[in-house]
Amino acid sequence: MGRIAHKRIAAITVVILALLAWAFRHYAPYSRQNIVRQPPAVVLEMEDVSLVGLGHDGKLWSAKAKKVEIGQNRSIAKLREIDSGRIYDGSKVVLKAKAGKAVYNASSRDLALSRGVEILGTDGQRVAGEGFVWNSAASSLRSMGGVSFQTDRCKASVDRLAVDMKSKELKMWNVNVKIKLNGTQNNPLEAQ
């Protein structure tokens, strides 16, 4: 064979190899575009679970949930239909909660409760709203929007609420309150 024939065979071989490389790159299951895909966001999913959030000092919160999803980075847990939720400060239960959804971020130690949240305090206080964030590092609870607040002596609706459990301080903004005075349960005093 002559030199020209070898060049033609080499050129045809290069073209065939280029076509094969292009085909494998675009259609093979191990191609570059498939390797770059993000891993699944949820790596563990459980149903009808009792779950406890733990910190350096022990329990931070506990809850019974219909569904729990643990994120790929394992620092995010999403809970659905929370019942019998408990929030701890130290080893002591300071709040009880029910919510449609909760997201716990272990990095920030925030427990975000949403969708029809009801929180009960240890002295009979009842707080309800669409969303709250409990931060166990600061022992603080803050609302995400309007809230109704109720004790045995008063009812209040507020635009925003913040509670510092360490200092036992409660802050409310734009308050509309009804207070029951001793002996006047049928005639509450109203203040705004």
C-alpha positions in Angstrom: 0.0 0.0 0.0 1.1 3.5 -0.7 1.5 6.4 1.5 -1.8 8.0 0.4 -3.7 4.8 1.3 -2.3 4.9 4.9 -3.2 8.6 5.2 -6.8 7.8 4.1 -7.1 4.9 6.6 -5.6 7.1 9.4 -8.1 9.9 8.5 -11.0 7.6 8.4 -9.9 6.1 11.8 -9.7 9.5 13.4 -13.2 10.5 12.1 -14.6 7.2 13.4 -13.0 7.7 16.8 -14.2 11.3 17.0 -17.8 10.2 16.2 -17.6 7.4 18.9 -16.2 9.9 21.5 -19.0 12.3 20.7 -21.7 9.6 20.9 -20.3 8.2 24.2 -20.0 11.7 25.7 -23.7 12.5 25.0 -25.4 9.2 25.5 -23.3 7.1 27.8 -24.6 6.8 31.5 -21.1 7.8 32.8 -20.7 10.9 30.7 -19.6 14.2 32.2 -23.0 15.7 32.4 -24.3 12.9 34.5 -21.4 13.0 36.9 -21.9 16.7 37.6 -25.5 16.2 38.7 -26.3 17.2 42.3 -26.9 14.4 44.8 -30.4 14.0 46.1 -31.5 16.7 48.6 -33.1 14.1 50.9 -31.0 11.1 51.9 -33.3 9.6 54.6 -37.1 9.7 54.9 -39.1 8.2 57.8 -42.8 8.1 58.7 -44.5 8.1 62.1 -41.3 9.0 64.0 -40.4 10.2 67.5 -37.3 12.4 67.1 -35.0 14.2 69.5 -32.7 17.1 68.6 -29.6 16.8 70.7 -27.0 19.4 71.6 -23.9 19.6 73.8 -26.0 20.0 76.9 -28.6 17.3 76.1 -32.0 17.6 74.6 -32.9 20.7 72.6 -36.3 19.6 71.4 -38.4 16.5 70.8 -41.4 15.7 68.6 -43.6 13.1 67.2 -44.0 13.6 63.4 -45.9 11.9 60.6 -42.9 12.3 58.2 -39.3 13.3 58.7 -36.8 14.1 55.9 -33.0 14.4 56.6 -31.1 16.5 54.1 -28.0 15.5 52.2 -25.7 17.6 54.4 -27.3 16.0 57.5 -27.7 19.3 59.3 -31.2 20.0 58.1 -34.2 17.9 59.2 -37.8 18.6 57.9 -40.7 17.4 60.0 -44.4 17.2 58.9 -47.5 17.1 61.1 -45.8 17.6 64.5 -47.6 16.5 67.6 -46.4 16.3 71.2 -43.5 18.7 70.4 -41.4 19.7 73.4 -38.8 22.5 73.5 -36.1 22.3 76.2 -33.9 24.9 77.9 -31.2 22.9 79.6 -32.9 19.7 80.7 -36.2 21.4 81.5 -39.3 21.5 79.1 -40.1 25.2 78.6 -42.6 25.0 75.8 -44.9 22.4 74.1 -45.8 22.7 70.5 -48.0 21.5 67.6 -47.3 22.5 64.0 -48.0 21.4 60.4 -44.3 21.7 59.5 -40.9 22.2 61.2 -37.4 22.6 59.9 -34.4 22.1 62.2 -31.0 23.6 61.2 -28.4 22.0 63.4 -25.8 24.6 62.3 -27.7 27.6 63.5 -29.7 25.6 66.2 -32.9 27.1 64.8 -36.2 25.2 64.9 -38.6 26.9 62.5 -42.3 25.9 63.1 -44.9 26.8 60.5 -48.5 26.0 59.3 -50.9 26.5 62.1 -48.6 26.5 65.1 -49.8 26.3 68.6 -47.4 26.7 71.5 -48.2 26.1 75.2 -46.1 27.6 78.0 -45.5 26.0 81.4 -47.8 28.5 83.2 -50.8 27.9 80.9 -49.9 30.5 78.2 -51.2 29.7 74.7 -49.6 31.3 71.6 -50.9 30.6 68.1 -49.8 31.8 64.7 -48.5 30.8 61.3 -44.8 30.7 62.2 -42.3 30.8 65.0 -38.5 30.3 65.3 -37.0 28.8 68.4 -33.2 29.3 68.8 -31.8 26.9 71.5 -28.5 28.7 71.6 -30.1 32.0 72.6 -33.2 30.4 74.4 -35.4 32.7 72.3 -38.7 32.3 70.5 -39.8 34.8 67.9 -42.8 34.9 65.7 -42.9 35.2 61.9 -46.0 37.3 61.6 -49.2 37.9 63.6 -49.9 36.0 66.8 -52.7 35.4 69.3 -51.6 35.2 72.9 -53.8 34.0 75.7 -53.5 33.3 79.5 -56.2 32.7 82.0 -56.4 36.5 82.6 -55.9 38.0 79.2 -56.2 37.6 75.4 -54.1 39.5 73.0 -53.5 39.8 69.3 -50.1 41.1 68.2 -48.2 41.8 65.0 -45.0 40.3 66.3 -43.8 38.5 69.5 -40.3 37.8 70.9 -39.6 35.8 74.1 -36.3 35.5 75.9 -36.5 32.5 78.1 -33.2 33.2 80.0 -34.3 36.7 81.1 -38.1 35.7 81.2 -38.8 38.7 79.0 -41.7 38.9 76.6 -42.0 41.6 73.9 -45.1 42.2 71.8 -45.6 44.8 69.0 -48.9 46.5 68.1 -50.9 44.8 70.9 -54.7 44.6 71.1 -55.5 43.1 74.5 -58.4 42.2 76.7 -57.7 41.8 80.4 -60.0 40.1 83.0 -59.9 42.0 86.3 -60.6 40.2 89.6 -64.4 39.7 90.0 -65.3 41.2 86.7 -65.1 38.2 84.4 -68.1 39.4 82.4 -66.8 42.9 81.8 -63.2 42.7 80.5 -61.1 45.8 80.3 -60.0 46.4 76.8 -56.8 48.3 75.9 -54.9 49.0 72.7 
